[in-house]
Amino acid sequence: MPDAKVKVGIIGSRFEADIHAASFQIMPEEAEVVAVASPTSAHAQELARRYGIPRVFLDYREMLSQPDIDMVTIAAPNSLHAEMTIAAARAGKHVVCEKPLAMTLEEADAMIDACGRAGVLLLYAEELFFTPKYVKAKEMADQGAFGRIHLVKQSEKHFGPHSPWFWDVERSGGGVLMDMGCHGIAFCYWFLGRPRIQSVYAHLATCVHGDKTVGEDEAICIIEFADGAIGLVENSWARRGGMDDRSEVFGDAGLTYANLHMGNALPTYSERGYGYAVEKAPSTAGWSYPVFEELWNYGFPQEMRHFARCVRGREQPQATGEDGRVVLEAICAAYASAGIGSKVALPYRPAGLSKPIDGWLAKKRK
């Protein structure tokens, strides 16, 4: 029925799956979560209990066989994205895939092809396209507020990921660049109107977490776009104190700054500490900056509402599998750049690599 809510199944049961479930509840008029699938029964049952999700599956393939499910969201390790997306497409389900899209460009192409053949949407879960501050900044830019934009900066930093699999490059595909650089690359690309990426230069280092991962925990990436603009993406798993997420835009007629937390935080001092302040904050004793309406400020509910409306044909997708592929290609080029110490031109098609970070690690080991 075109007016019925989109029935959603979530694959995964931890941090990102919780965000998906909460986001659909914040904006419930277009969709409802009816199932969750995870091989970890206790986590799946707890997520279902917390959000009133009626069905729990230990195998996502069994969930895909449910005829009433219209769309699935994939909140699983990166190494499983392609397998799960292709299975969902073959089951006739629209797909929301978390970032980064896949481990390789070959996987990304197979995902896009499978969804195209099945006639289902492949939607790329990049919440920065929906983050209210960033959306407002782009709206002003598109109105000419800053003139010709020559530099866009985006940074995301904290002290490390929330799940152990992120440290394992065989499951994640890379370190902080793979985890959060995909946000910054997507943001610059989207903000500038999706111009062609001309070249990528990156510097990567493992500064703090060498006992946990061979992946990088500091990353700087410079993107040259065909229209002459530059994107500067900075990411860290080595910043203490919780999440820091911000952007800067510079044009010949103006500029703007957007800090996702400082404008929405309550500067707080507590001798004893308290419950929750903001994502990745390890403690609330002393000074902290608790954020209100955190998921809304990030753009997650708006993103999921948009995807549900796309399934019903009410909106055109703003974040697609093709966008995810563009970002993944730039990530692959960035790892290769860090390996050789110079710019890498796009188009770029790495050969013989099973994951993006191999382009850096292969050179690093020599």
N, C-alpha and C positions, 0 to 999 in steps of 0.2 A: 504494500500500500504506500503510495507516494507521501502521504501525510503522517505515516506512522514514524515513531522514533527509530533511528538506526540502531540495530542490535549489535553490540560490540563484544568481542572476546579478546582478552588480554593474554599474551604469551609472556610469561615472566611473573615474578611475585615479590621482587625486592624493591629497591629504591625507585627506579624509573617506573616500574609497574604501579607503584603506589601513587606517583605523580599523575599517571594516566587516569587511574581510578578516581582520584580526588578531583582532577580537572573536569571530568565528565559530570561529577556531582555538583560542581560549582556552577556549571552552565548546562543544566539537564534537559532543556527544552527540545534539543535536536537528537539526543542519543542516550542510550542507557547500556551499562555494562551488565551482561547476562552470564558471562562465564570467564573463568581464569584457568590457565593451564600452566603447570610447573611441575618438574620432577621432584621438587622438594615439597612434600605434602604439608608439613607444618606451616611453612611460609605461605603456601597457597591458601590453606584453610584460614590462616590469620587475616590475610588480605580480604578474603571473601567475607569473613565475619565483620571486619572493620567497615566495609562499604556495602554490606548487604547484597553481595553477589551470589545469585542462587545456585550456580553450578561450578564445580571444581573438577578439573581433569589433571591426571598425572602425565598424560601424553598429549601434546598439542595436536597431533594428527586426529585423535579422537574428537577433540573439540572442533576441528575443521569439518568433521562429518555432520555437525549439527545443522540442519537445514535452515533454521531461523536466524543464524548469525550472518550479518551482512558484511561486517568489517572486522579485521583483527589488527591489533597494535602489537608490534614486536619490540619487547623490552628485554632482550636476551643478549648474551655475549656476541661481539661482532662476527666471530667465526661462524655463527649459526644464521646470520641474516639471510644469506642467499638461499640456503636450504629451506628455511621457513617461508620465505617470500614465495618461492617457486611452488611449494606445496600448497600454500594458501591460494595462489592464483589458479592452480589446477582444480582446487575445490570451489572456485567461483567466488572467493571472498576478496573484497577490496582490502588493500594493505596499507597500513601506516608503519613505516620502518624507522626506528630510531637511528640517529647518526652514530658513526659514519655509515654510509649506505652498505658497504661491503668490504671485503679484505683485498680484492683485486678488481681491476677494470673488467676482466673477463666475467667475474661474478656479477658485477653491476650490469653489464650488457645482457647477461642471461636473465637477470631479474626483470629488467625493463622489457625484454622480449617476451618472457613468460606472461607478464601482466597484460601486455599488448595483445598477445594471441588469445588470452582468456577474456578480454574485454573488461578488465577490472582496473581500478585506479591503483597506481603505486605512488603513495604520498610520502614525502620525505619530512620527517619530524624535526624541522629546524625552527625552534621557538623564537629565535631572534627576529624572524620575519613578522612576528606578532607581538613583540615586547612593546608595551605602550610608549615608553620614552623613545625607543628607536623608531617606531612607526611615526611618531610626531616629528622627529628629526628628519626622516625621509620626506614626509609631507612638506616640510618647510623647504628642503632642498629642491624638491620637484617644482615648487612655486618660485624658485630662483632666489631664495633668501641669501644664499652664500655665493652666488655667481657660479663661475666655472670651478668645480671642485677638483683639486689637485692631490689631496691627501686624505685618506680615511684610515683611522686607527681603531683597532678593537683589541681589548685585552681581557683575559679571564685567568684568574690565579687563585689557588688555594694550596693546602698542604698535602693533597693526595686524594685519590679516588675512594669511593665508598664501598666497593666490592673487591675481593682479592683477585678476581680474574683480570682486572685492568692491569695488574703488574705483570701478568704472563703474556708476553708479546705473541705467543702462538695462538692465543685466544683473542687478543685485542688488536693485533696487527701493528702496534706501535705504542709509544708513550704518550706524553702530554699533547704532542702535536696531533696525534690520531684522535685523542679523547676530546680535546677542546679547541685545537687549531681549526678543526672542521667548522666550528661556530664562527670564528673570526673570518675565515676565507669566505664562507657563505655570506656573512654579513656584508663584507666589502663588495662582493660580486652583486648582491641584491641591491645594496644601497646605491650603487653607481648605475643601476639599470641593466645589469647583466651584460657588460661589455666582454669581449673575448679576452681571456687571459693570455698575455704575450710571453711572460717569463716568470720564474719563481727563484728566489734565493733564500736559503735558510741556514741558520746556525743552531745546532742542537748540542746539549750537554747533559750529562748525568751528574748532578752536583750534590744531592742530599740522599737519594734513595737507592744508591748502588747496592745495598744489601738486600733489596727487594726485587729489583728489576734490572734488566740490561737495557731497558728503554730509557729515553730521555725524560728528565723532569724539568728542564728549561728549554724553551723554544722561541726563536725569533724568526719570523718569515716575512719577506718583502715580495709583494706581488706587483708586477708591472702590467697594466691593462692597455689594450689597444687604443683607447681614447686618450692615453697620456697620463691618466691618474695612477697614483700609487696606493696600494693597500699595505699597511703595517700591522701584523698580527703578533701579539706577544702572549705567551702562555707559560704557566708555572704550576708545578706540583710541589714547589718548595717555599711557598709563601705561608707563613703562619698567621693565625688570627681569623680564619674563616674566608669566605668567598669575597673576591673583589672582581667586579665585572663592569667595564666602562667602555665608552667609545668617544672619539673626537673626530670632528669633520672640519676641514679647512678649505675655503675657496677664495677666489680673488676679491669677493665682496663681503665675506663674513665667515663666521665659524660658530660651532656649537659643541658643547660637552654634555655627555649623558653618563651619569654614574647610577647604576641600577639600585644601589643600596643607600647611598648617603642622603638622597632626597626622599627616601621612604623609610628611614630608620629613626629610632628613638635613642639618642645618646643616653646610655644608662650606666650607672656605677652600682655594683652590689658586692658587699663583703662576703655574702654567703653563696651567691650564684642562684640560678633558677633554671627553669626547664629548657626551652629551646629559643635560640636567638635568630640564627640564620644558617643556611646550608654550609656545612663543613666547619663551623665554629666548634672547637674542641672543648671550650669552657665558657662559662658565663660569670665567673668570679672576676672582680675588678671592672674595668671599662668594657662594655660591649655595645653592640648596635643592633638590637632586635628589629626585624623588619615586619611590618604588618602587610597582610594580603600578599604574601610572598609569591605564590604561584601566579596570581594575577599580574603582579609586576614583572614576572619573567615572560608572561604571555602564553603559558600552557593551556589554560581553559579556552582562550580565544582560538588557539591553534586547533584543539580537538573539536570545538564547535564548527570551525571552518571545514575541517575534514569531513565531519558528518554531513554538513550541507552539500559538500561536493558529491558525496555518495548519492544524495537525493537529487542532484542536478540543479541545486539552487545557487551554487557559486562555482566559479572556475578555479581549479587548483592553483595556489600561489607557491607551493613548495612540492616539487615533483621528483620522481626518480631521476630525471635528466639533470635537475639541479644537484642532486646528490652525486651524480657521476662527475659533473664538472668539479665539484669540491674534491672528490676522491682523486681525480687526475692531478689536481694541484698539490694534494698531499703527497702523492707518489713522487711528483717532481721535486717537492721540498725535501723529502728524505734523500733523493738522489743528489740534490744540490749540496746538502750537508755532507754527503759522502765525498764529493769531488772538490768541494770548496769554491764553487763558482755557480753562476746562474744556469738554469736549465730552461730551454725554450719549450713552449707548448705549440702544437700538440705533442704529448709525451706518452709513450707506450712502453713501459718496462717489460723486459723479456726475462722469463725464467725465475720470477720472484713469486713467492707464495704469500707475501705480506709486504706492505709498504716499507716498514722499517728495515727490511733486508737491504734496501738501497743505501742505507747509512751504515748498518752493522757490517756489511761485507767489506766496505772500505776501512772501517774502524779496526777490524781484526787483522788487517794486513800490516 
